[in-house]
């Protein structure tokens, strides 16, 4: 029973955060429809925030897509981890792929047996999908009604969301060093490169830091 | 087509392609430990860069404006281990207050 309860409470907590995405997306000059389509079709929080974050500071569509796509690579590894547990075929594999995100994988891999793992994956994935999309619409409509995003602090909500996403990952010295280097490199590039380039360039730092253990 | 539409379609296409690839490729293809390490580090680098640029860049200039108050509130909330929504709402409130009182107005 507890896997069901854990999955549902996580679904609601994470899904409600779609409000912040919807609001941030509209204040980054995406329409309500575009914001909702990102939540329906991309359905990966960090990638969604990245694409609106890059275009919001004036970056090109290409650098937005590239940044979001690099952030989505971890879902591939989640999929590889989940595939033997879920044992998928045909259309079910398409649905499961779309639901493969941080939280559904985290809940599933925290279970002791495969039955609970499958249950956790599906309930969390479907639950977050429903709540995330509902709250995105709510946030987008809310921000549209508000008008000037800076007056409501929405321009600061975007970096705050990113910092909330990255903070739990800074678990050791190397990670913190990488974060500091990425902040410095990106800001150093801002005056000299087109918007968006300073962000995606830091992926090279990740490669350099990860090359040796 | 506007850059936003291209971004929505492109991001969604590649996001799904990456997810579907994971559910389909043989595990041994991506089993190298280096791939795992780089994969863990990419979000750290990109998300931190997004924090920095979204906090301190205005077009191609570096600025310190009301957003730094939002960043400060977010960091305090994180240090106090407050939940995610509190971090985001707190940051928005801090920034909005600074904006209205014209702290560090450009």
Boltz contact constraints between the chains, C-beta under 6 A:
constraints:
  - contact:
      token1: [A, 20]
      token2: [B, 88]
      max_distance: 6.0
  - contact:
      token1: [A, 30]
      token2: [B, 4]
      max_distance: 6.0
  - contact:
      token1: [A, 34]
      token2: [B, 4]
      max_distance: 6.0
  - contact:
      token1: [A, 34]
      token2: [B, 8]
      max_distance: 6.0
  - contact:
      token1: [A, 37]
      token2: [B, 8]
      max_distance: 6.0
  - contact:
      token1: [A, 38]
      token2: [B, 8]
      max_distance: 6.0
  - contact:
      token1: [A, 41]
      token2: [B, 12]
      max_distance: 6.0
  - contact:
      token1: [A, 42]
      token2: [B, 11]
      max_distance: 6.0
  - contact:
      token1: [A, 42]
      token2: [B, 12]
      max_distance: 6.0
  - contact:
      token1: [A, 42]
      token2: [B, 15]
      max_distance: 6.0
  - contact:
      token1: [A, 44]
      token2: [B, 15]
      max_distance: 6.0
  - contact:
      token1: [A, 47]
      token2: [B, 15]
      max_distance: 6.0
  - contact:
      token1: [A, 51]
      token2: [B, 7]
      max_distance: 6.0
  - contact:
      token1: [A, 51]
      token2: [B, 11]
      max_distance: 6.0
  - contact:
      token1: [A, 53]
      token2: [B, 50]
      max_distance: 6.0
  - contact:
      token1: [A, 53]
      token2: [B, 54]
      max_distance: 6.0
  - contact:
      token1: [A, 55]
      token2: [B, 7]
      max_distance: 6.0
  - contact:
      token1: [A, 57]
      token2: [B, 53]
      max_distance: 6.0
  - contact:
      token1: [A, 57]
      token2: [B, 57]
      max_distance: 6.0
  - contact:
      token1: [A, 58]
      token2: [B, 59]
      max_distance: 6.0
  - contact:
      token1: [A, 61]
      token2: [B, 3]
      max_distance: 6.0
  - contact:
      token1: [A, 61]
      token2: [B, 6]
      max_distance: 6.0
  - contact:
      token1: [A, 61]
      token2: [B, 7]
      max_distance: 6.0
  - contact:
      token1: [A, 64]
      token2: [B, 7]
      max_distance: 6.0
  - contact:
      token1: [A, 65]
      token2: [B, 7]
      max_distance: 6.0
  - contact:
      token1: [A, 65]
      token2: [B, 10]
      max_distance: 6.0
  - contact:
      token1: [A, 65]
      token2: [B, 11]
      max_distance: 6.0
  - contact:
      token1: [A, 68]
      token2: [B, 11]
      max_distance: 6.0
  - contact:
      token1: [A, 69]
      token2: [B, 14]
      max_distance: 6.0
  - contact:
      token1: [A, 70]
      token2: [B, 42]
      max_distance: 6.0
  - contact:
      token1: [A, 71]
      token2: [B, 43]
      max_distance: 6.0
  - contact:
      token1: [A, 71]
      token2: [B, 46]
      max_distance: 6.0
  - contact:
      token1: [A, 72]
      token2: [B, 15]
      max_distance: 6.0
  - contact:
      token1: [A, 72]
      token2: [B, 18]
      max_distance: 6.0
  - contact:
      token1: [A, 73]
      token2: [B, 18]
      max_distance: 6.0
  - contact:
      token1: [A, 73]
      token2: [B, 39]
      max_distance: 6.0
  - contact:
      token1: [A, 74]
      token2: [B, 39]
      max_distance: 6.0
  - contact:
      token1: [A, 75]
      token2: [B, 18]
      max_distance: 6.0
  - contact:
      token1: [A, 75]
      token2: [B, 19]
      max_distance: 6.0
  - contact:
      token1: [A, 76]
      token2: [B, 18]
      max_distance: 6.0
  - contact:
      token1: [A, 76]
      token2: [B, 21]
      max_distance: 6.0
  - contact:
      token1: [A, 76]
      token2: [B, 22]
      max_distance: 6.0
  - contact:
      token1: [A, 77]
      token2: [B, 39]
      max_distance: 6.0
  - contact:
      token1: [A, 79]
      token2: [B, 19]
      max_distance: 6.0
  - contact:
      token1: [A, 79]
      token2: [B, 22]
      max_distance: 6.0
  - contact:
      token1: [A, 79]
      token2: [B, 23]
      max_distance: 6.0
  - contact:
      token1: [A, 80]
      token2: [B, 22]
      max_distance: 6.0
  - contact:
      token1: [A, 80]
      token2: [B, 27]
      max_distance: 6.0
  - contact:
      token1: [A, 83]
      token2: [B, 23]
      max_distance: 6.0
  - contact:
      token1: [A, 93]
      token2: [B, 23]
      max_distance: 6.0
  - contact:
      token1: [A, 97]
      token2: [B, 19]
      max_distance: 6.0
  - contact:
      token1: [A, 97]
      token2: [B, 20]
      max_distance: 6.0
  - contact:
      token1: [A, 97]
      token2: [B, 23]
      max_distance: 6.0
  - contact:
      token1: [A, 100]
      token2: [B, 19]
      max_distance: 6.0
  - contact:
      token1: [A, 150]
      token2: [B, 99]
      max_distance: 6.0
  - contact:
      token1: [A, 152]
      token2: [B, 96]
      max_distance: 6.0
  - contact:
      token1: [A, 153]
      token2: [B, 70]
      max_distance: 6.0
  - contact:
      token1: [A, 153]
      token2: [B, 92]
      max_distance: 6.0
  - contact:
      token1: [A, 153]
      token2: [B, 93]
      max_distance: 6.0
  - contact:
      token1: [A, 153]
      token2: [B, 95]
      max_distance: 6.0
  - contact:
      token1: [A, 153]
      token2: [B, 96]
      max_distance: 6.0
  - contact:
      token1: [A, 155]
      token2: [B, 67]
      max_distance: 6.0
  - contact:
      token1: [A, 156]
      token2: [B, 67]
      max_distance: 6.0
  - contact:
      token1: [A, 156]
      token2: [B, 70]
      max_distance: 6.0
  - contact:
      token1: [A, 156]
      token2: [B, 91]
      max_distance: 6.0
  - contact:
      token1: [A, 156]
      token2: [B, 92]
      max_distance: 6.0
  - contact:
      token1: [A, 156]
      token2: [B, 95]
      max_distance: 6.0
  - contact:
      token1: [A, 157]
      token2: [B, 88]
      max_distance: 6.0
  - contact:
      token1: [A, 157]
      token2: [B, 91]
      max_distance: 6.0
  - contact:
      token1: [A, 157]
      token2: [B, 92]
      max_distance: 6.0
  - contact:
      token1: [A, 158]
      token2: [B, 54]
      max_distance: 6.0
  - contact:
      token1: [A, 159]
      token2: [B, 51]
      max_distance: 6.0
  - contact:
      token1: [A, 159]
      token2: [B, 54]
      max_distance: 6.0
  - contact:
      token1: [A, 159]
      token2: [B, 55]
      max_distance: 6.0
  - contact:
      token1: [A, 159]
      token2: [B, 71]
      max_distance: 6.0
  - contact:
      token1: [A, 160]
      token2: [B, 70]
      max_distance: 6.0
  - contact:
      token1: [A, 160]
      token2: [B, 74]
      max_distance: 6.0
  - contact:
      token1: [A, 160]
      token2: [B, 87]
      max_distance: 6.0
  - contact:
      token1: [A, 160]
      token2: [B, 88]
      max_distance: 6.0
  - contact:
      token1: [A, 160]
      token2: [B, 91]
      max_distance: 6.0
  - contact:
      token1: [A, 161]
      token2: [B, 88]
      max_distance: 6.0
  - contact:
      token1: [A, 162]
      token2: [B, 47]
      max_distance: 6.0
  - contact:
      token1: [A, 162]
      token2: [B, 50]
      max_distance: 6.0
  - contact:
      token1: [A, 162]
      token2: [B, 51]
      max_distance: 6.0
  - contact:
      token1: [A, 163]
      token2: [B, 51]
      max_distance: 6.0
  - contact:
      token1: [A, 163]
      token2: [B, 74]
      max_distance: 6.0
  - contact:
      token1: [A, 164]
      token2: [B, 84]
      max_distance: 6.0
  - contact:
      token1: [A, 164]
      token2: [B, 87]
      max_distance: 6.0
  - contact:
      token1: [A, 165]
      token2: [B, 47]
      max_distance: 6.0
  - contact:
      token1: [A, 166]
      token2: [B, 47]
      max_distance: 6.0
  - contact:
      token1: [A, 166]
      token2: [B, 48]
      max_distance: 6.0
  - contact:
      token1: [A, 167]
      token2: [B, 78]
      max_distance: 6.0
  - contact:
      token1: [A, 169]
      token2: [B, 44]
      max_distance: 6.0
  - contact:
      token1: [A, 175]
      token2: [B, 44]
      max_distance: 6.0
  - contact:
      token1: [A, 178]
      token2: [B, 41]
      max_distance: 6.0
  - contact:
      token1: [A, 178]
      token2: [B, 44]
      max_distance: 6.0
  - contact:
      token1: [A, 178]
      token2: [B, 45]
      max_distance: 6.0
  - contact:
      token1: [A, 179]
      token2: [B, 44]
      max_distance: 6.0
  - contact:
      token1: [A, 179]
      token2: [B, 48]
      max_distance: 6.0
  - contact:
      token1: [A, 182]
      token2: [B, 45]
      max_distance: 6.0
  - contact:
      token1: [A, 182]
      token2: [B, 48]
      max_distance: 6.0
  - contact:
      token1: [A, 182]
      token2: [B, 49]
      max_distance: 6.0
  - contact:
      token1: [A, 183]
      token2: [B, 48]
      max_distance: 6.0
  - contact:
      token1: [A, 183]
      token2: [B, 52]
      max_distance: 6.0
  - contact:
      token1: [A, 186]
      token2: [B, 49]
      max_distance: 6.0
  - contact:
      token1: [A, 186]
      token2: [B, 52]
      max_distance: 6.0
  - contact:
      token1: [A, 186]
      token2: [B, 53]
      max_distance: 6.0
  - contact:
      token1: [A, 187]
      token2: [B, 52]
      max_distance: 6.0
  - contact:
      token1: [A, 187]
      token2: [B, 56]
      max_distance: 6.0
  - contact:
      token1: [A, 190]
      token2: [B, 57]
      max_distance: 6.0
  - contact:
      token1: [A, 190]
      token2: [B, 62]
      max_distance: 6.0
  - contact:
      token1: [A, 191]
      token2: [B, 60]
      max_distance: 6.0
  - contact:
      token1: [A, 198]
      token2: [B, 53]
      max_distance: 6.0
  - contact:
      token1: [A, 199]
      token2: [B, 49]
      max_distance: 6.0
  - contact:
      token1: [A, 199]
      token2: [B, 50]
      max_distance: 6.0
  - contact:
      token1: [A, 199]
      token2: [B, 53]
      max_distance: 6.0
  - contact:
      token1: [A, 202]
      token2: [B, 45]
      max_distance: 6.0
  - contact:
      token1: [A, 202]
      token2: [B, 49]
      max_distance: 6.0
  - contact:
      token1: [A, 203]
      token2: [B, 42]
      max_distance: 6.0
  - contact:
      token1: [A, 205]
      token2: [B, 45]
      max_distance: 6.0
  - contact:
      token1: [A, 206]
      token2: [B, 38]
      max_distance: 6.0
  - contact:
      token1: [A, 206]
      token2: [B, 41]
      max_distance: 6.0
  - contact:
      token1: [A, 206]
      token2: [B, 42]
      max_distance: 6.0
  - contact:
      token1: [A, 206]
      token2: [B, 45]
      max_distance: 6.0
  - contact:
      token1: [A, 207]
      token2: [B, 38]
      max_distance: 6.0
  - contact:
      token1: [A, 209]
      token2: [B, 41]
      max_distance: 6.0
  - contact:
      token1: [A, 210]
      token2: [B, 37]
      max_distance: 6.0
  - contact:
      token1: [A, 210]
      token2: [B, 38]
      max_distance: 6.0
  - contact:
      token1: [A, 210]
      token2: [B, 41]
      max_distance: 6.0
